[in-house]
Amino acid sequence: MPVTKEFPCTTLFTIPTPPGSGNCGVAFLDLDIKVVSGCAKAPTLYGPGIYCLCFRSSIEDETGGEHKREDEAEWKLIYIGSFLGTDLNIFSGNAAARRWWTLLASITMRGNSVSIGRRVLRQLVNHYPMDPIVGALQVSSINGIANAGGKTIHDDQGCVSSRNRTKFAIAFQHCFHGVMLPSSKRRAEKRSAFRHLWLPRHRAYPDGS
C-alpha cells in the first residue's frame, strides 16, 4: 500500500536572504529558496505522486516562547497538487526541486523569482487598493522595474503566483518569518509554518493499486 510521507519545509529547503534588493524592486521578494542537497537526491521524492501543503499560523520564537495565533497551531490543508515526473520519464524528476519550492515561494510572496500576471495584478488592485503588498507590486509594474536579468514583475521567471496565492500571502504575511530556516535545527520542525505531505505513486504496489 502507498504510504504518505511528511516533510516540514525546514527539512526540505534552505531559505537565505541574498544581499541587495528584492526581485524587480519589490523588497519582500527576497528569499532564495533552494532544496537541501540531501532532499535533492532522495529517491523517495522522485517520480509521480500527490502532494499537499499544510499551514499553521502559530510558530515558536527564537527564545522558546510561543505566539498563539488563530487556532493555536493546528495544521490546515491549504493546497493539493499532482506531480507527473518529467516529460521524458514519468518516474523521474524530484517533486521538491521541480514543484514544491515554487509553491512555497509564490504562496508566501517571498521568493526572489516570483512574478505575477498583469490581469491578476489588476484584480488584486481592485480588491485590495490599500494593501502594501499589492501596492509594492503595482509600483514595480507601473515603473517597469527590471531585475538583473532584465525581467519585469510580469515576466515568467519560473515561479508565477496566482490571485489566490497572493490573497493567502496578504492574509498571513505576519506569520511567514517561520518559513525561514532557524539557527537551531533542534527546533526546526516546531518553527516550520509549512509542511508537505507526499503520496508517491510507484511503478506497482503489491495490491495492484
C-alpha positions in Angstrom: 0.0 0.0 0.0 1.2 3.6 -0.7 2.5 5.4 2.4 2.0 9.2 2.9 5.3 10.9 4.0 5.5 14.2 5.9 8.2 16.8 5.3 8.4 20.0 7.4 9.6 22.7 5.0 12.6 23.4 7.2 13.9 19.9 6.4 13.5 20.4 2.7 14.7 23.9 2.0 17.4 26.4 2.8 15.9 29.9 2.6 18.7 32.5 2.8 18.2 36.2 2.1 20.7 37.3 -0.6 22.2 40.8 -0.3 20.6 43.5 -2.3 17.0 44.5 -3.1 14.1 42.1 -3.8 13.1 41.0 -7.2 12.1 43.8 -9.6 12.4 46.4 -6.8 9.8 44.6 -4.6 11.6 44.4 -1.2 9.7 41.4 0.2 10.5 39.2 -2.9 13.9 38.5 -1.4 14.2 34.8 -0.3 16.3 32.4 -2.4 14.5 29.1 -1.7 16.7 26.1 -2.5 16.3 22.4 -1.9 18.8 21.0 0.5 21.3 18.6 -1.1 20.1 15.5 0.7 16.5 16.1 -0.4 17.6 16.8 -4.0 18.9 13.3 -4.3 16.3 11.5 -2.1 14.8 8.7 -4.1 11.5 8.9 -2.1 10.8 12.3 -3.7 11.2 11.1 -7.3 8.5 10.2 -9.8 4.8 10.9 -9.8 2.6 11.4 -6.8 0.0 13.6 -5.0 1.3 16.3 -2.7 -0.4 18.5 -0.1 0.7 21.7 1.6 -0.3 22.3 5.2 0.0 25.5 7.1 -0.2 26.6 10.7 -0.3 30.2 11.9 1.4 29.8 15.3 5.1 29.3 15.5 7.7 29.2 18.2 10.0 32.2 18.6 13.8 32.1 19.0 13.6 32.3 22.8 11.5 29.2 23.1 8.2 31.0 23.7 5.2 30.6 21.5 3.0 33.1 19.8 -0.6 31.8 19.8 -2.4 32.8 16.7 -5.6 31.8 15.0 -6.4 28.2 16.1 -3.3 27.5 18.3 -1.1 26.0 15.8 -3.5 23.5 14.3 -2.3 22.3 10.8 -4.7 23.2 8.0 -4.6 21.7 4.5 -4.4 24.6 2.0 -3.2 23.1 -1.3 -3.4 19.8 -3.1 -1.5 19.1 -6.3 0.0 16.4 -8.5 3.4 15.8 -9.8 3.9 13.7 -13.0 7.6 13.4 -13.3 9.4 14.8 -16.3 8.4 14.9 -19.9 11.0 12.2 -20.7 10.2 9.9 -17.9 7.2 10.0 -15.6 9.2 8.1 -12.9 12.0 10.7 -12.8 12.2 14.3 -11.5 12.3 15.5 -7.9 9.0 16.8 -6.7 10.6 19.2 -4.2 13.1 20.6 -6.6 10.7 20.9 -9.5 7.4 21.9 -7.9 7.3 22.4 -4.1 9.8 25.2 -3.9 7.8 27.3 -6.4 4.6 26.7 -4.4 6.3 27.8 -1.2 7.8 30.9 -2.9 4.6 32.0 -4.5 2.1 31.3 -1.8 4.1 33.4 0.7 5.0 36.0 -2.0 8.6 35.9 -0.6 10.6 34.1 -3.3 13.1 36.1 -5.3 11.9 34.8 -8.6 8.2 35.3 -8.1 6.3 37.1 -10.9 2.6 37.9 -11.4 0.4 38.3 -14.4 -1.0 41.7 -15.4 -4.6 40.6 -15.2 -4.1 39.1 -11.8 -2.5 42.2 -10.5 -5.3 44.4 -11.8 -7.8 42.1 -10.0 -5.8 42.4 -6.8 -5.6 46.2 -7.1 -9.4 46.4 -7.4 -10.0 44.2 -4.3 -7.1 45.4 -2.1 -6.4 49.1 -3.2 -4.7 50.0 0.1 -2.8 46.8 0.8 1.0 47.3 1.0 1.9 44.0 -0.8 -0.4 44.8 -3.7 0.9 48.4 -3.7 4.5 47.4 -4.0 3.7 45.0 -6.9 1.8 47.8 -8.6 4.7 50.3 -8.3 7.0 47.7 -9.8 4.6 47.2 -12.7 3.9 50.8 -13.4 7.6 51.7 -13.4 8.6 48.7 -15.4 11.4 47.9 -12.9 13.6 45.0 -14.1 15.8 42.7 -12.2 19.5 42.0 -13.0 18.4 39.6 -15.7 16.2 42.2 -17.5 12.9 40.6 -16.4 10.0 42.6 -15.0 7.4 41.6 -12.4 5.2 40.3 -15.2 7.8 38.1 -17.0 7.8 34.4 -16.2 10.9 33.7 -14.1 10.0 30.1 -13.2 7.7 30.9 -10.3 4.4 32.6 -11.3 2.0 33.5 -8.5 -1.8 33.4 -8.8 -4.6 35.5 -7.4 -5.5 33.0 -4.7 -1.8 32.5 -3.7 -1.3 36.2 -3.4 -4.5 36.6 -1.4 -3.2 34.0 1.0 0.1 35.9 1.4 -1.9 39.1 2.1 -3.9 37.3 4.9 -0.9 35.6 6.6 2.2 37.7 5.8 2.7 38.3 9.6 3.4 34.6 10.1 5.9 34.0 7.4 9.1 34.6 9.4 8.5 31.0 10.4 9.3 29.5 7.0 12.9 30.5 7.3 15.5 28.0 8.5 16.0 28.7 12.2 19.5 28.9 13.7 18.7 25.9 15.9 17.9 22.7 14.0 16.6 21.2 17.2 13.6 23.5 17.0 13.3 23.4 13.2 10.2 21.3 13.0 8.4 23.3 15.7 9.2 26.5 13.9 8.1 25.4 10.5 4.9 27.2 9.3 4.5 24.8 6.4 4.6 21.1 6.0 4.4 19.0 2.8 2.6 15.7 2.6 3.7 13.3 -0.2 1.9 10.2 -1.6 4.2 8.8 -4.2 2.9 6.6 -7.0 5.5 3.8 -7.5 5.6 1.6 -10.6 3.5 -1.0 -9.0 2.2 -1.7 -5.5 1.7 -5.3 -4.3 -2.1 -4.9 -4.3 -2.0 -3.7 -7.9 -3.1 -0.1 -7.0 
